[in-house]
Amino acid sequence: MRVQPSDYGLYENMRVNPITGQRNPGFWEYHTERYLHYDCGPAFSELYRFLSTNIDSLLRIKEVYQCEIILRIMIYIKDEMDHPGITIETSFMELASRLDARIDIDINWY
């Protein structure tokens, strides 16, 4: 894949989990642009373009490294009445399903 990660951690540099006694997995992250409005559509569109453009590479990476794809949507709000509308298009869900990806939506206060 010809994409620079936004952040990554190599397996050999991860700490050992004191509960399981096993090393935590490595990770690779790609961050989209930040959007400062209530419509999540542009962020989902950007993520969809990235995933659909790189789906063959992502499927191969999953096969080779036996890893999980997590699509984490981070939403930051100022007060309890500040929630954006979130609509996930069918095409996005189909693509996530094809990748057998987990979708996490994290809502955080700032």
Beta strands, then each sheet from edge to edge (+ up, - down):
strand 1: 7-9
strand 2: 27-29
strand 3: 70-77
strand 4: 102-109
sheet 1: 1+ 2-
sheet 2: 3+ 4+
end
